[in-house]
């Protein structure tokens, strides 16, 4: 019987982490050398954790599917990273960042974790600055800030529109320093295909070498999954093409509870689709909403070019509906309102699924050069993709899947329900509730990797009393066999449809039925259809080539197979949660104004699903959310 | 649009490799270059032929995974644009395109258009970092950095590590890549203590990896999708000279772990 113990410490909120850190067990420096830790993923969370663990003296192996750890998708984060530094003297504080995050998440996250995140934020900026991350600066040489959606202070640090890139390169360089020192062994182009659990504890992984196709085991004393999110279940998303759920899904099948799988964030400012060839969607940083005004024509089907639509015939709907936050409402709200106006027939651009993001007023007020300095690289990127120049015509944007708040359930130590298995960064569920605020993903990834996991993992290792194991152990041999059989099944199906065809079909289904807006009927239909598609996939997929080769179609096929299983769980979770909260919008549960209507009496919990075996219904476990420091309110951004 | 592609096909490092011709029809001008290759690969798979292997991931021009030589130019004809951000509207209908992998001794071919760029990681491991142990950092605003220096450091730090500079260089030199990192870190006050050791160690590693020397052709800057300037190479040369002419040349040592 699975038991969810959050291990959130007792005591006043502001003292929990300090107290916990002082109370948990330490591993002595000589013993650290003897512990081998496996880190899967090399993004902000994985790279910072691998580097920090190695600095502490642990022996670390780090795995990534890309050709270099520097390519992890954290690199694409544009806007910035939040920290409660209060450099702008605008009244920011740890408590305010904590409150904004928990409110932004619509009160569906664990209070103690969120507070710790806010507490750690300032240290992250210090750490990254010391590494040489070239944050934007003021003329006096101090660090600069800007504001972001869902908050009323300027606490976001940034490096042009490439904040994720610069933070990741900082972590990557720290990681490579440890590779050079012989403390980390890096395994690029290696994909984790399963977890090995021995006597209830995570003891290793099975990976496929993506160049040679060889399947091999790696033994460790603990396994850390930092493998990111699963937005690619929708096929079209802002994620990199390689992002996938396989590592955490396989861990789920081996006993790790999967929490809130239906909490997926649809980002409001992405470039609309152009045609059936579309392979991904491109995000335009939310920071653009600081200066851009969002509008659609008041009239349905108004096909005039934007410049010819007079001011009086434009509907700046966010400013109209939410006068105090205006264009800076949180992402879930901005996305749903965009969908509403497009569903009404007032959308713009080819296909009618787009809204304008207009910089004309900001350019008139601040001058073209100021806008160019703030957003120049984003404007160029937009122009390369659409062949339109945002200085001359308003951008067209539409929501797209972007981030998944759900993930493996973890306790306060970031350990999953499998002893010795940790999940950090986007791969876990812990800090963002039902909706993540802008510039908080980078903060969480680095908080987990630099400042939380390196302490908490010691508490387990100091007490675990792990025996020596080799890859010849029967548990490893068994899992290797299962992995090889799975690979062979994909290769021998020899059907007619490519993995890409199936993936697109699954994605469209999930977008329609389990996307921005959901109903019980739609979710039931989707579940049925997913099962049908999954069966067809098993019978009719065509992969081609060999397993013992560099075979990108095979990689994709394995990931799609796992997306099918995840998709079903997402629908089940969305169906089960009979309320609307944050990004999870059930049409049956809304306020008269069309806002998400929570049901705290029934659903103030984390839904943690336990895998019960193939073809069996997963078991729902509930972690009740107790709020000591905040008062639950209906979110209002009006 | 219709296109004729001549694509370099090579099954592995030991295969000599060859160009193969493919005719692609129904190409939309709104497609990205990689989406055009996706369409071709789907067609190849449906004929049970082997799809073309190419590296790609973010498709937003920032991860640095993609890259191929298109008609002799790394990342193709559009200035300051990665292959994934190149769109088919840049090409005339009926265009004939030759696609090749990065060609350099230090970047062996893995398969088709995929090369092994792990030499870049080893260059960073040799010295492309600032030693700042987690937890040891001082308050960030204690060190003021003039905006001009921070901006210039950011210009250099914008490098995405794609390797186009190496592919463009007649000597297959990695000077622009190394110069960008040496300059990014060397321009900041935090990077000063290791400035000399960094440049010497990285240049030594560059030689060990089999990259060529810089003879100032400037092709790297022309090919760079992030417009990294060769001014940074001048900065590297100055730093290297200063470091090697100093009375005590920096000792090669690692201070990685605790």
HADDOCK unambig.tbl for C-alpha pairs under 7 A between the chains (distance, minus, plus):
assign (segid A and resid 52 and name CA) (segid B and resid 134 and name CA) 6.02 0.50 0.50
assign (segid A and resid 54 and name CA) (segid B and resid 257 and name CA) 6.62 0.50 0.50
assign (segid A and resid 55 and name CA) (segid B and resid 133 and name CA) 6.97 0.50 0.50
assign (segid A and resid 55 and name CA) (segid B and resid 257 and name CA) 4.89 0.50 0.50
assign (segid A and resid 55 and name CA) (segid B and resid 258 and name CA) 5.49 0.50 0.50
assign (segid A and resid 56 and name CA) (segid B and resid 258 and name CA) 6.42 0.50 0.50
assign (segid A and resid 57 and name CA) (segid B and resid 257 and name CA) 6.66 0.50 0.50
assign (segid A and resid 57 and name CA) (segid B and resid 258 and name CA) 6.42 0.50 0.50
assign (segid A and resid 68 and name CA) (segid B and resid 118 and name CA) 6.82 0.50 0.50
assign (segid A and resid 71 and name CA) (segid B and resid 63 and name CA) 4.81 0.50 0.50
assign (segid A and resid 71 and name CA) (segid B and resid 64 and name CA) 6.73 0.50 0.50
assign (segid A and resid 71 and name CA) (segid B and resid 65 and name CA) 6.71 0.50 0.50
assign (segid A and resid 73 and name CA) (segid B and resid 58 and name CA) 6.69 0.50 0.50
assign (segid A and resid 75 and name CA) (segid B and resid 62 and name CA) 6.79 0.50 0.50
assign (segid A and resid 75 and name CA) (segid B and resid 63 and name CA) 6.12 0.50 0.50
assign (segid A and resid 76 and name CA) (segid B and resid 62 and name CA) 6.09 0.50 0.50
assign (segid A and resid 76 and name CA) (segid B and resid 63 and name CA) 6.86 0.50 0.50
assign (segid A and resid 125 and name CA) (segid B and resid 140 and name CA) 6.61 0.50 0.50
assign (segid A and resid 126 and name CA) (segid B and resid 137 and name CA) 5.61 0.50 0.50
assign (segid A and resid 126 and name CA) (segid B and resid 138 and name CA) 6.16 0.50 0.50
assign (segid A and resid 126 and name CA) (segid B and resid 139 and name CA) 5.42 0.50 0.50
assign (segid A and resid 126 and name CA) (segid B and resid 140 and name CA) 4.51 0.50 0.50
assign (segid A and resid 127 and name CA) (segid B and resid 134 and name CA) 6.57 0.50 0.50
assign (segid A and resid 127 and name CA) (segid B and resid 135 and name CA) 6.87 0.50 0.50
assign (segid A and resid 127 and name CA) (segid B and resid 137 and name CA) 5.14 0.50 0.50
assign (segid A and resid 129 and name CA) (segid B and resid 140 and name CA) 6.01 0.50 0.50
assign (segid A and resid 130 and name CA) (segid B and resid 132 and name CA) 6.09 0.50 0.50
assign (segid A and resid 130 and name CA) (segid B and resid 137 and name CA) 5.78 0.50 0.50
assign (segid A and resid 130 and name CA) (segid B and resid 190 and name CA) 6.16 0.50 0.50
assign (segid A and resid 131 and name CA) (segid B and resid 130 and name CA) 5.33 0.50 0.50
assign (segid A and resid 131 and name CA) (segid B and resid 131 and name CA) 6.93 0.50 0.50
assign (segid A and resid 131 and name CA) (segid B and resid 132 and name CA) 5.68 0.50 0.50
assign (segid A and resid 132 and name CA) (segid B and resid 130 and name CA) 6.70 0.50 0.50
assign (segid A and resid 132 and name CA) (segid B and resid 185 and name CA) 6.24 0.50 0.50
assign (segid A and resid 132 and name CA) (segid B and resid 188 and name CA) 6.86 0.50 0.50
assign (segid A and resid 132 and name CA) (segid B and resid 190 and name CA) 6.27 0.50 0.50
assign (segid A and resid 132 and name CA) (segid B and resid 191 and name CA) 6.90 0.50 0.50
assign (segid A and resid 134 and name CA) (segid B and resid 150 and name CA) 5.84 0.50 0.50
assign (segid A and resid 134 and name CA) (segid B and resid 153 and name CA) 6.51 0.50 0.50
assign (segid A and resid 134 and name CA) (segid B and resid 154 and name CA) 5.60 0.50 0.50
assign (segid A and resid 137 and name CA) (segid B and resid 147 and name CA) 5.46 0.50 0.50
assign (segid A and resid 137 and name CA) (segid B and resid 150 and name CA) 6.95 0.50 0.50
assign (segid A and resid 138 and name CA) (segid B and resid 147 and name CA) 6.07 0.50 0.50
assign (segid A and resid 139 and name CA) (segid B and resid 146 and name CA) 6.50 0.50 0.50
assign (segid A and resid 139 and name CA) (segid B and resid 147 and name CA) 5.23 0.50 0.50
assign (segid A and resid 140 and name CA) (segid B and resid 146 and name CA) 6.55 0.50 0.50
assign (segid A and resid 141 and name CA) (segid B and resid 144 and name CA) 4.61 0.50 0.50
assign (segid A and resid 141 and name CA) (segid B and resid 145 and name CA) 4.49 0.50 0.50
assign (segid A and resid 141 and name CA) (segid B and resid 146 and name CA) 4.47 0.50 0.50
assign (segid A and resid 141 and name CA) (segid B and resid 147 and name CA) 5.62 0.50 0.50
assign (segid A and resid 142 and name CA) (segid B and resid 141 and name CA) 5.90 0.50 0.50
assign (segid A and resid 142 and name CA) (segid B and resid 144 and name CA) 5.66 0.50 0.50
assign (segid A and resid 142 and name CA) (segid B and resid 145 and name CA) 6.86 0.50 0.50
assign (segid A and resid 143 and name CA) (segid B and resid 141 and name CA) 6.65 0.50 0.50
assign (segid A and resid 173 and name CA) (segid B and resid 124 and name CA) 6.63 0.50 0.50
assign (segid A and resid 173 and name CA) (segid B and resid 128 and name CA) 6.61 0.50 0.50
assign (segid A and resid 173 and name CA) (segid B and resid 129 and name CA) 5.19 0.50 0.50
assign (segid A and resid 174 and name CA) (segid B and resid 129 and name CA) 6.59 0.50 0.50
assign (segid A and resid 176 and name CA) (segid B and resid 124 and name CA) 6.40 0.50 0.50
assign (segid A and resid 176 and name CA) (segid B and resid 125 and name CA) 4.53 0.50 0.50
assign (segid A and resid 177 and name CA) (segid B and resid 125 and name CA) 5.05 0.50 0.50
assign (segid A and resid 177 and name CA) (segid B and resid 129 and name CA) 6.86 0.50 0.50
assign (segid A and resid 177 and name CA) (segid B and resid 256 and name CA) 5.72 0.50 0.50
assign (segid A and resid 178 and name CA) (segid B and resid 256 and name CA) 5.44 0.50 0.50
assign (segid A and resid 178 and name CA) (segid B and resid 257 and name CA) 6.50 0.50 0.50
assign (segid A and resid 179 and name CA) (segid B and resid 125 and name CA) 6.43 0.50 0.50
assign (segid A and resid 180 and name CA) (segid B and resid 125 and name CA) 4.90 0.50 0.50
assign (segid A and resid 180 and name CA) (segid B and resid 126 and name CA) 6.32 0.50 0.50
assign (segid A and resid 181 and name CA) (segid B and resid 254 and name CA) 6.10 0.50 0.50
assign (segid A and resid 181 and name CA) (segid B and resid 256 and name CA) 5.02 0.50 0.50
assign (segid A and resid 181 and name CA) (segid B and resid 257 and name CA) 6.47 0.50 0.50
assign (segid A and resid 183 and name CA) (segid B and resid 257 and name CA) 6.91 0.50 0.50
assign (segid A and resid 239 and name CA) (segid B and resid 58 and name CA) 6.81 0.50 0.50
assign (segid A and resid 240 and name CA) (segid B and resid 57 and name CA) 5.02 0.50 0.50
assign (segid A and resid 240 and name CA) (segid B and resid 58 and name CA) 3.91 0.50 0.50
assign (segid A and resid 240 and name CA) (segid B and resid 59 and name CA) 6.71 0.50 0.50
assign (segid A and resid 241 and name CA) (segid B and resid 57 and name CA) 5.02 0.50 0.50
assign (segid A and resid 241 and name CA) (segid B and resid 58 and name CA) 6.15 0.50 0.50
assign (segid A and resid 242 and name CA) (segid B and resid 57 and name CA) 5.85 0.50 0.50
assign (segid A and resid 274 and name CA) (segid B and resid 30 and name CA) 6.78 0.50 0.50
assign (segid A and resid 277 and name CA) (segid B and resid 31 and name CA) 6.85 0.50 0.50
assign (segid A and resid 277 and name CA) (segid B and resid 35 and name CA) 6.47 0.50 0.50
assign (segid A and resid 279 and name CA) (segid B and resid 35 and name CA) 6.39 0.50 0.50
assign (segid A and resid 282 and name CA) (segid B and resid 60 and name CA) 6.71 0.50 0.50
assign (segid A and resid 384 and name CA) (segid B and resid 85 and name CA) 6.68 0.50 0.50
assign (segid A and resid 385 and name CA) (segid B and resid 85 and name CA) 6.80 0.50 0.50
assign (segid A and resid 385 and name CA) (segid B and resid 87 and name CA) 6.99 0.50 0.50
assign (segid A and resid 450 and name CA) (segid B and resid 134 and name CA) 6.46 0.50 0.50
assign (segid A and resid 544 and name CA) (segid B and resid 48 and name CA) 6.77 0.50 0.50
assign (segid A and resid 545 and name CA) (segid B and resid 50 and name CA) 6.73 0.50 0.50
